[in-house]
Amino acid sequence: NPKPSVSWVKGETVVKV
């Protein structure tokens, strides 16, 4: 299974599927 890319936006974790 592909791992979702985790990005930091405004100090919050945003998971992009």
Protein Blocks (a to p, Z undefined) as FASTA:
>chain_A
ZZdddddeehiacddZZ
